[in-house]
Amino acid sequence: MSKEQTITTEENKMGVMPVNRLLVTMALPMMISMLVQALYNVVDSIFVSRISEDALTAVSMAFPMQNLLIGLATGIAVGMNALVSKALGEKKTDTANRMAMHGVFLAVCGYLLFLILGLTITRVFFVAQGASEEITQYGHDYLSIIMCVSFGVYIEVIYERLLQSTGKTIYTMFTQGIGAIINIIMDPMLIFGIGIFPKMGIKGAAAATVIGQIVAAILAVIFNAKENDELHLDFRKFKPELKAIGNILFIGIPSVVMVAIGSVMTFCVNKILVVFSSTAVAVFGVYFKLQSFAFMPVFGMNNGMIPIIAYNYGAQKPDRIMKTLKLSMFYATCIMVIAFIIFQTLPGQLLGLFSASDEMLAIGIPALRTISFSFLLAGVSVICSSFFQAMGNSVYSMVISIMRQLVCLLPLAYLFAQTGDVTKVWLSWPIAEIVSLLCGLYFLNRVNKKQIKPMRQ
């Protein structure tokens, strides 16, 4: 088979392969790599908790900014990925290459923004959340490294999405997996000073994170250069075009806004919880680490699903679009039910991984059990949001996120906190998830009427 024939077969895979096999083939490598990422998130915090509970609280308080950093990279990648896949479905390879290069350009701009922020605002960020002087120092040491050396995560995310957009998700399993494994190995070495490595404390946790990201970025670039025949990025001829930038941002910005909303919510919840105790903040941070074992595989499902739907949207194949959506919802719900059972039956053991004190157990066990009720609905909501992005309706995803986190969750958390009982604050999550699901189903019906049904006529 000639090289040209090989490219054609691979290019059409998302339009002709049986949907269930295609989805599993595309999503499973991403789900595995996301699980490894989740493992890294948990292991990182486990090692940090061995420094002190204040160090663990600092990492928890750093999460909103760290999440925003990754969210900007992911948002740019989402916009680029949807447009590249759609262009490939329409057989417009020049457009696909142009969108890919603009995605890389925007990623560089995103890194420069967070480099500036990392040099200027980290201390203010922790003080604004009500952190003590010791927690602020821990947080500054950790977050300034994460932000100033974030070029690795920007390159990694963009180049991994280029592989995903052409159906080569198996390579992203290697990039993310190897990066996370290196991070896990380096964590104890740099935190505690094992062997030839210096004892760096919480700075070592940050250094291990960025080292893993840089290794993953290098691998992603190499895989694209050697294996991604559908895309050819030639930056010697590249000139930024406002229209291309605008098209990427139109799809990607709502995704960034959703992450920003999540960061605002986390920032504000930290301020609500710190009134009870810094231990309550640490519990909230531990929850976010643990819930990644549920959500990361679903996000991996999303990453496999989005290019399939975008490709078939460009190819005008509504039956394949809807079958992909339904299967993704089914698999996501199964994952979430398993996570719910684990959180209900083993909350003490999960918290024990983080050297939980008696106070942390007293706050954390009801927290994990209560919040995990939201898992039963979250799978469908997450899939709906990614479906809207793939169909070019990212604004719907943004509205759902606003309704869930700002209109519902945050006000409820504040009102429940006024009772003086921290256990009531956790009820905000399942209530907000009900609102999120109802919004998602409403918008899903609109997309079906306005975009899916016309394709059948």
VEXDREN-2710 file (C-alpha; in Angstrom, 1 decimal):
% VEXDREN-2710
k/r/px/py/pz
1/MET/0.0/0.0/0.0
2/SER/1.4/3.4/-1.0
3/LYS/1.9/6.2/1.5
4/GLU/-1.0/8.2/-0.1
5/GLN/-3.3/5.2/0.3
6/THR/-2.3/4.8/3.9
7/ILE/-3.1/8.4/4.7
8/THR/-6.5/8.1/3.0
9/THR/-7.4/5.0/5.1
10/GLU/-6.3/6.6/8.3
11/GLU/-8.0/9.8/7.4
12/ASN/-11.4/8.1/6.9
13/LYS/-11.2/5.8/9.9
14/MET/-13.4/8.2/12.0
15/GLY/-16.0/8.1/9.2
16/VAL/-16.2/4.4/8.4
17/MET/-15.1/2.2/11.4
18/PRO/-17.9/0.7/13.5
19/VAL/-18.7/3.4/16.1
20/ASN/-18.3/1.3/19.3
21/ARG/-15.0/-0.1/18.2
22/LEU/-13.8/3.4/17.0
23/LEU/-14.8/5.0/20.3
24/VAL/-13.1/2.4/22.4
25/THR/-10.0/2.5/20.1
26/MET/-9.9/6.3/20.4
27/ALA/-10.9/6.7/24.0
28/LEU/-9.3/3.8/25.8
29/PRO/-5.7/5.0/25.4
30/MET/-6.8/8.5/26.6
31/MET/-8.6/7.0/29.5
32/ILE/-5.6/5.0/30.6
33/SER/-3.3/8.0/30.3
34/MET/-5.8/10.1/32.2
35/LEU/-5.9/7.5/35.0
36/VAL/-2.2/7.8/35.2
37/GLN/-2.5/11.5/35.4
38/ALA/-5.1/11.1/38.3
39/LEU/-2.6/8.7/40.0
40/TYR/0.1/11.4/39.7
41/ASN/-2.3/14.0/41.2
42/VAL/-3.0/11.9/44.2
43/VAL/0.6/10.6/44.7
44/ASP/1.9/14.2/44.5
45/SER/-0.5/15.3/47.3
46/ILE/0.3/12.2/49.4
47/PHE/4.0/13.1/49.4
48/VAL/3.3/16.8/50.1
49/SER/1.1/15.7/53.1
50/ARG/4.2/14.1/54.5
51/ILE/5.8/17.6/54.8
52/SER/2.9/19.0/56.8
53/GLU/-0.8/19.6/56.7
54/ASP/0.0/23.3/56.0
55/ALA/1.9/22.2/52.9
56/LEU/-1.1/20.1/51.8
57/THR/-3.4/23.1/52.4
58/ALA/-1.1/25.3/50.3
59/VAL/-1.3/22.9/47.4
60/SER/-5.1/22.9/47.8
61/MET/-5.2/26.7/47.7
62/ALA/-2.9/26.7/44.6
63/PHE/-5.4/24.6/42.7
64/PRO/-7.5/27.4/41.3
65/MET/-4.6/29.1/39.6
66/GLN/-3.0/25.9/38.5
67/ASN/-6.3/24.8/37.1
68/LEU/-6.7/28.1/35.2
69/LEU/-3.2/27.7/33.7
70/ILE/-4.1/24.2/32.4
71/GLY/-7.6/25.4/31.5
72/LEU/-6.2/28.0/29.1
73/ALA/-4.0/25.5/27.4
74/THR/-6.9/23.0/27.1
75/GLY/-9.3/25.7/25.8
76/ILE/-7.0/26.7/23.0
77/ALA/-6.5/23.0/22.3
78/VAL/-10.2/22.3/22.2
79/GLY/-10.8/25.0/19.7
80/MET/-7.9/23.9/17.5
81/ASN/-8.9/20.2/17.8
82/ALA/-12.5/20.7/16.8
83/LEU/-11.5/22.9/13.7
84/VAL/-8.7/20.5/12.7
85/SER/-10.9/17.4/12.9
86/LYS/-13.7/19.2/11.1
87/ALA/-11.4/20.4/8.3
88/LEU/-10.0/16.8/7.9
89/GLY/-13.6/15.5/7.6
90/GLU/-14.2/18.1/4.9
91/LYS/-10.9/17.0/3.2
92/LYS/-9.4/20.5/3.6
93/THR/-5.9/19.7/4.6
94/ASP/-4.5/23.2/4.2
95/THR/-7.1/24.6/6.6
96/ALA/-6.3/21.8/9.1
97/ASN/-2.5/22.7/9.0
98/ARG/-3.2/26.4/9.3
99/MET/-5.5/25.8/12.3
100/ALA/-2.9/23.6/13.9
101/MET/-0.1/26.2/13.6
102/HIS/-2.4/28.9/15.0
103/GLY/-3.1/26.6/18.0
104/VAL/0.6/26.3/18.7
105/PHE/1.0/30.1/18.3
106/LEU/-1.8/30.8/20.9
107/ALA/-0.2/28.2/23.3
108/VAL/3.0/30.2/23.3
109/CYS/1.0/33.4/24.0
110/GLY/-0.7/31.6/26.9
111/TYR/2.6/30.5/28.4
112/LEU/4.0/34.1/28.3
113/LEU/0.9/35.3/30.2
114/PHE/1.4/32.9/33.0
115/LEU/5.1/33.5/33.1
116/ILE/4.3/37.2/33.9
117/LEU/1.7/36.2/36.5
118/GLY/4.0/33.7/38.1
119/LEU/6.6/36.4/38.6
120/THR/4.2/38.9/40.2
121/ILE/1.1/37.7/41.9
122/THR/1.6/34.4/43.7
123/ARG/1.9/35.8/47.3
124/VAL/-1.1/38.0/46.8
125/PHE/-3.1/35.1/45.5
126/PHE/-2.7/33.1/48.8
127/VAL/-3.2/36.1/51.1
128/ALA/-6.5/36.9/49.3
129/GLN/-7.7/33.4/50.2
130/GLY/-7.0/34.0/53.9
131/ALA/-3.9/31.8/54.1
132/SER/-1.6/32.1/57.1
133/GLU/2.0/33.3/56.7
134/GLU/3.4/29.7/56.6
135/ILE/0.8/28.5/54.1
136/THR/1.4/31.6/51.9
137/GLN/5.2/30.8/51.9
138/TYR/4.6/27.2/51.0
139/GLY/2.1/28.3/48.3
140/HIS/4.4/30.9/46.8
141/ASP/7.3/28.4/46.6
142/TYR/5.1/25.8/44.9
143/LEU/3.0/27.9/42.5
144/SER/5.7/30.3/41.2
145/ILE/7.7/27.3/39.8
146/ILE/4.5/25.7/38.3
147/MET/3.6/29.0/36.5
148/CYS/7.0/30.2/35.4
149/VAL/8.0/26.8/33.9
150/SER/4.6/26.1/32.4
151/PHE/5.8/26.0/28.8
152/GLY/6.0/22.2/29.1
153/VAL/2.3/21.8/29.8
154/TYR/1.3/24.2/27.0
155/ILE/3.4/22.4/24.4
156/GLU/2.2/19.0/25.7
157/VAL/-1.5/19.8/25.6
158/ILE/-1.4/21.3/22.1
159/TYR/0.7/18.6/20.4
160/GLU/-1.3/15.9/22.1
161/ARG/-4.5/17.3/20.7
162/LEU/-3.0/17.3/17.3
163/LEU/-2.5/13.6/17.6
164/GLN/-6.1/13.2/18.9
165/SER/-7.5/15.2/16.0
166/THR/-6.2/12.7/13.5
167/GLY/-7.2/9.6/15.6
168/LYS/-3.8/8.8/16.9
169/THR/-4.8/8.7/20.6
170/ILE/-2.5/5.8/21.3
171/TYR/0.5/8.1/21.2
172/THR/-1.0/10.5/23.8
173/MET/-1.3/7.5/26.2
174/PHE/2.5/7.3/26.0
175/THR/3.2/11.0/26.3
176/GLN/0.9/11.6/29.3
177/GLY/1.7/8.2/30.9
178/ILE/5.5/8.6/30.7
179/GLY/5.3/12.2/31.9
180/ALA/3.2/11.3/34.9
181/ILE/5.4/8.3/35.8
182/ILE/8.5/10.5/35.7
183/ASN/6.6/13.0/37.9
184/ILE/5.7/10.2/40.4
185/ILE/9.3/8.9/40.5
186/MET/10.8/12.4/40.9
187/ASP/8.4/13.5/43.6
188/PRO/9.9/11.7/46.6
189/MET/13.5/12.2/45.3
190/LEU/13.2/16.0/45.1
191/ILE/10.9/16.5/48.1
192/PHE/12.9/14.5/50.6
193/GLY/16.3/14.5/48.9
194/ILE/16.9/10.9/48.0
195/GLY/20.2/9.8/46.5
196/ILE/22.0/12.5/44.5
197/PHE/19.0/14.9/44.6
198/PRO/18.8/17.8/47.0
199/LYS/16.0/18.0/49.6
200/MET/13.7/20.7/48.2
201/GLY/10.5/20.2/50.2
202/ILE/7.4/21.6/48.5
203/LYS/9.6/23.2/45.7
204/GLY/10.6/19.6/44.8
205/ALA/6.9/18.7/44.2
206/ALA/6.6/21.6/41.8
207/ALA/9.9/20.8/40.1
208/ALA/8.8/17.1/39.6
209/THR/5.6/18.4/38.0
210/VAL/7.3/20.6/35.5
211/ILE/9.9/18.0/34.6
212/GLY/7.2/15.5/33.8
213/GLN/5.4/18.0/31.7
214/ILE/8.5/18.9/29.7
215/VAL/9.3/15.3/29.0
216/ALA/5.7/14.7/27.8
217/ALA/5.9/17.8/25.6
218/ILE/9.1/16.6/24.0
219/LEU/7.6/13.2/23.3
220/ALA/4.4/14.8/21.8
221/VAL/6.4/16.9/19.4
222/ILE/8.5/13.9/18.3
223/PHE/5.4/11.7/17.8
224/ASN/3.7/14.5/15.7
225/ALA/6.8/14.9/13.5
226/LYS/7.3/11.2/12.9
227/GLU/3.8/9.6/13.0
228/ASN/1.2/12.3/12.2
229/ASP/1.2/12.2/8.3
230/GLU/-2.1/14.1/8.0
231/LEU/-0.7/17.3/9.4
232/HIS/2.4/19.2/8.3
233/LEU/3.4/22.2/10.3
234/ASP/5.8/24.5/8.6
235/PHE/6.3/27.6/10.8
236/ARG/8.8/29.1/8.3
237/LYS/5.8/30.3/6.3
238/PHE/3.6/31.0/9.3
239/LYS/1.9/34.4/9.8
240/PRO/-0.8/34.9/12.5
241/GLU/-4.2/35.5/11.0
242/LEU/-6.9/37.2/13.0
243/LYS/-9.7/35.2/11.4
244/ALA/-8.0/31.9/12.3
245/ILE/-7.2/33.1/15.8
246/GLY/-10.8/34.2/16.2
247/ASN/-12.2/30.9/15.0
248/ILE/-10.1/28.9/17.5
249/LEU/-11.0/31.3/20.4
250/PHE/-14.7/31.3/19.5
251/ILE/-14.8/27.5/20.3
252/GLY/-12.0/27.5/22.9
253/ILE/-12.8/30.5/25.0
254/PRO/-16.0/29.1/26.4
255/SER/-14.0/26.1/27.6
256/VAL/-11.5/28.5/29.2
257/VAL/-14.3/30.4/30.8
258/MET/-15.7/27.1/32.2
259/VAL/-12.3/26.4/33.8
260/ALA/-12.1/30.0/35.0
261/ILE/-15.5/29.6/36.6
262/GLY/-14.3/26.4/38.3
263/SER/-11.2/28.3/39.6
264/VAL/-13.4/31.2/40.9
265/MET/-15.7/28.6/42.6
266/THR/-12.7/26.8/44.2
267/PHE/-11.1/30.1/45.3
268/CYS/-14.4/31.2/46.9
269/VAL/-15.1/27.9/48.5
270/ASN/-11.6/27.9/50.0
271/LYS/-12.5/31.3/51.5
272/ILE/-15.7/29.9/52.9
273/LEU/-14.1/26.8/54.4
274/VAL/-11.0/28.6/55.9
275/VAL/-13.5/30.2/58.3
276/PHE/-14.1/26.8/59.7
277/SER/-10.5/25.7/59.7
278/SER/-7.5/25.2/57.4
279/THR/-8.2/21.4/57.8
280/ALA/-11.5/21.9/56.0
281/VAL/-9.6/23.5/53.1
282/ALA/-7.2/20.6/53.1
283/VAL/-10.2/18.2/52.9
284/PHE/-11.6/20.1/49.9
285/GLY/-8.3/19.8/48.2
286/VAL/-8.0/16.1/48.9
287/TYR/-11.5/15.6/47.5
288/PHE/-10.4/17.3/44.2
289/LYS/-7.4/15.0/44.0
290/LEU/-9.5/11.9/44.7
291/GLN/-12.4/12.7/42.4
292/SER/-9.9/12.9/39.5
293/PHE/-10.0/9.1/39.5
294/ALA/-13.6/9.4/38.5
295/PHE/-13.5/12.4/36.2
296/MET/-10.2/11.8/34.4
297/PRO/-11.3/8.6/32.6
298/VAL/-14.5/10.5/31.6
299/PHE/-12.3/13.3/30.3
300/GLY/-10.3/10.7/28.4
301/MET/-13.6/9.5/26.9
302/ASN/-14.3/13.1/25.9
303/ASN/-10.9/13.4/24.2
304/GLY/-11.6/10.3/22.1
305/MET/-15.2/11.4/21.4
306/ILE/-14.7/15.0/20.3
307/PRO/-12.7/14.3/17.1
308/ILE/-15.1/11.5/16.1
309/ILE/-18.1/13.8/16.4
310/ALA/-16.4/16.8/14.8
311/TYR/-15.1/14.7/11.9
312/ASN/-18.6/13.2/11.3
313/TYR/-20.2/16.6/11.7
314/GLY/-17.9/17.8/8.9
315/ALA/-18.7/14.7/6.9
316/GLN/-22.5/15.1/7.5
317/LYS/-23.1/11.7/9.1
318/PRO/-25.7/12.2/11.9
319/ASP/-26.2/8.6/12.8
320/ARG/-22.6/8.1/13.7
321/ILE/-22.7/11.4/15.7
322/MET/-25.6/10.3/17.8
323/LYS/-24.4/6.7/18.3
324/THR/-21.1/8.1/19.5
325/LEU/-22.9/10.4/21.9
326/LYS/-25.1/7.7/23.4
327/LEU/-22.2/5.2/23.9
328/SER/-20.1/7.9/25.5
329/MET/-22.9/8.7/28.0
330/PHE/-23.3/5.0/28.8
331/TYR/-19.6/4.4/29.5
332/ALA/-19.2/7.7/31.4
333/THR/-22.2/6.8/33.7
334/CYS/-20.7/3.3/34.4
335/ILE/-17.4/4.9/35.4
336/MET/-19.2/7.3/37.7
337/VAL/-21.3/4.7/39.4
338/ILE/-18.1/2.7/40.3
339/ALA/-16.6/5.9/41.7
340/PHE/-19.7/6.5/43.8
341/ILE/-19.6/3.1/45.3
342/ILE/-15.9/3.5/46.3
343/PHE/-16.5/6.9/47.8
344/GLN/-19.5/5.6/49.8
345/THR/-17.7/2.5/51.2
346/LEU/-14.1/3.5/51.6
347/PRO/-13.9/7.3/52.6
348/GLY/-11.8/6.7/55.7
349/GLN/-9.3/4.6/53.8
350/LEU/-9.1/7.2/51.0
351/LEU/-8.4/10.0/53.4
352/GLY/-5.9/7.8/55.3
353/LEU/-3.6/8.0/52.2
354/PHE/-3.0/11.7/53.0
355/SER/-1.9/11.1/56.7
356/ALA/-5.3/12.4/57.8
357/SER/-5.6/13.6/61.4
358/ASP/-8.7/12.8/63.5
359/GLU/-10.1/16.3/62.6
360/MET/-9.5/15.7/58.9
361/LEU/-11.3/12.3/59.1
362/ALA/-14.2/13.9/61.0
363/ILE/-14.7/16.5/58.3
364/GLY/-13.6/14.4/55.3
365/ILE/-15.7/11.2/55.7
366/PRO/-19.1/13.0/55.4
367/ALA/-17.7/15.3/52.7
368/LEU/-16.7/12.4/50.4
369/ARG/-19.9/10.6/51.0
370/THR/-22.1/13.6/50.4
371/ILE/-20.3/15.1/47.4
372/SER/-20.1/11.7/45.6
373/PHE/-23.9/11.6/45.1
374/SER/-23.2/14.2/42.4
375/PHE/-21.2/11.5/40.5
376/LEU/-24.4/9.7/39.6
377/LEU/-25.5/12.6/37.3
378/ALA/-22.1/14.1/36.4
379/GLY/-21.2/11.5/33.6
380/VAL/-24.0/12.6/31.3
381/SER/-23.4/16.3/32.1
382/VAL/-19.7/16.1/31.2
383/ILE/-20.3/14.3/28.0
384/CYS/-23.0/16.8/27.0
385/SER/-20.6/19.7/27.5
386/SER/-18.0/18.1/25.3
387/PHE/-20.6/17.2/22.7
388/PHE/-21.6/20.9/22.4
389/GLN/-17.9/21.8/21.9
390/ALA/-17.5/19.3/19.1
391/MET/-20.6/20.6/17.4
392/GLY/-19.3/24.2/17.6
393/ASN/-21.7/25.2/20.4
394/SER/-19.2/25.8/23.2
395/VAL/-21.4/28.6/24.5
396/TYR/-23.9/26.0/25.7
397/SER/-21.1/24.3/27.7
398/MET/-20.2/27.7/29.2
399/VAL/-23.8/28.4/30.2
400/ILE/-24.1/25.0/31.9
401/SER/-20.9/25.7/33.9
402/ILE/-22.1/29.1/34.9
403/MET/-25.4/27.7/36.1
404/ARG/-23.8/24.9/38.0
405/GLN/-20.9/26.6/39.7
406/LEU/-21.7/30.3/40.1
407/VAL/-25.5/30.5/40.0
408/CYS/-26.1/27.3/42.1
409/LEU/-23.1/25.8/43.9
410/LEU/-21.3/28.8/45.2
411/PRO/-24.4/30.6/46.7
412/LEU/-25.6/27.4/48.2
413/ALA/-22.2/26.7/49.8
414/TYR/-22.2/30.2/51.3
415/LEU/-25.8/29.9/52.6
416/PHE/-25.1/26.4/54.1
417/ALA/-21.9/27.8/55.7
418/GLN/-24.0/30.3/57.6
419/THR/-25.5/27.5/59.6
420/GLY/-22.1/26.9/61.3
421/ASP/-22.1/23.3/60.2
422/VAL/-19.5/22.4/57.6
423/THR/-21.2/19.1/56.7
424/LYS/-24.1/21.0/55.2
425/VAL/-21.7/22.8/52.8
426/TRP/-21.1/19.6/50.9
427/LEU/-24.8/19.3/49.9
428/SER/-24.2/22.1/47.4
429/TRP/-22.5/19.6/45.0
430/PRO/-25.3/17.1/44.3
431/ILE/-27.9/19.9/44.2
432/ALA/-25.8/21.8/41.6
433/GLU/-25.3/18.7/39.6
434/ILE/-29.1/18.3/39.2
435/VAL/-29.3/21.8/37.7
436/SER/-26.3/21.0/35.4
437/LEU/-28.0/17.9/34.1
438/LEU/-31.3/19.6/33.4
439/CYS/-29.5/22.4/31.4
440/GLY/-27.5/19.9/29.5
441/LEU/-30.5/17.9/28.4
442/TYR/-32.3/21.1/27.4
443/PHE/-29.4/22.2/25.2
444/LEU/-29.0/18.7/23.8
445/ASN/-32.6/18.9/22.5
446/ARG/-31.9/22.2/20.8
447/VAL/-28.7/20.9/19.1
448/ASN/-30.7/17.8/17.9
449/LYS/-33.4/20.0/16.4
450/LYS/-31.2/22.6/14.8
451/GLN/-28.1/20.7/13.7
452/ILE/-28.7/16.9/13.7
453/LYS/-32.2/16.7/12.2
454/PRO/-31.4/19.0/9.2
455/MET/-28.5/16.6/8.2
456/ARG/-31.1/13.8/7.8
457/GLN/-33.2/15.8/5.4
END
